[in-house]
Amino acid sequence: MSYLNTAPLAWGLAHGPQRGLVELEFATPADCAEKLRCGDVDAALVPTIELARQPDLAVVPRGCIACDGAVRSILLVCKKQFDDVESIAIDQGSRTSVVLAQILALELHGTRPAVRPHAPQLDQMLQAADAALIIGDPALRLDPKMLEWRGQPVHVYDLGAEWKALTGLPMVFAVWAANPMDDPAPLVAALTGSAAYGLGRIEEIVLAESSRLGFEADFLRKYLTHDIRYELAAAEREAMDTYLRMATRQGLVKAPRAIGYLSDFEPA
């Protein structure tokens, strides 16, 4: 795991009663997916698109990184209007967002921009392409209203808002997923307990993360309580199915099987 928005899900594992129940590692979502694919870890918070690329994965039935409208931390910064963009420099930290940008381009504008991997440095990304996909903490450090490139205004699209306008659904960026296991109950208990612990201590997280990252506390509080959603409910499950179906239709992934979920075990 990495990024501010994962803190509530992992707070119990790192600081609460679930500490020590699992060995906790921090990495980018893409690296988490690779560790899970290689069998280096039993479970990870992975990009949603990995459910199509790693079809044996099972999703923990509670806890995710999602939004329902504007998310603020997934931004497409364009030198042109979105429908004129021919190339996008992508930060590969989140594979879900890369595919989401491609889905939106075709579904909303009938275009297929080329994608070019790049370090998350906005100025250099906009030198290399018509648009830059900035995600996570680097996106939060940008002020969309103040952005320009070489003295010219830019167009900033919040991909959570664009997805909501297209589908009317939330957008799920990452989920807890695991390789097949005989008894998922202890893992589900640890992960759901950790999330419950963290979501009950948002103010503690806000104070710790604002000090660590240098954000204003009010900004982080809004982000963690309004912009990001953590409950994997029926609407989020429908949204994941819709996202993967669109990605398949566009040829961005092979046709996945139905999403599998670990036992709906509820800790006492």
Secondary structure, 3 states (H helix, E strand, C coil): CCCHHHHHHHHHHHHCCCECCECCCCCCHHHHHHHHHCCCCCEEEEECCHHHHCCCCEEEEEEEEEECCCCCCEEEEECCCHHHCCEEEECCCCHHHHHHHHHHHHHHHCCCCEEEECCCCHHHHHHHCCEEEEEHHHHHCCCCCCCEECCEECEEEEHHHHHHHHHCCCEEEEEEEECCCCCCHHHHHHHHHHHHHHHCCHHHHHHHHHHHHCCCHHHHHHHHHHHCECCCCHHHHHHHHHHHHHHHHCCCCCCCCCCEECCCCCCC
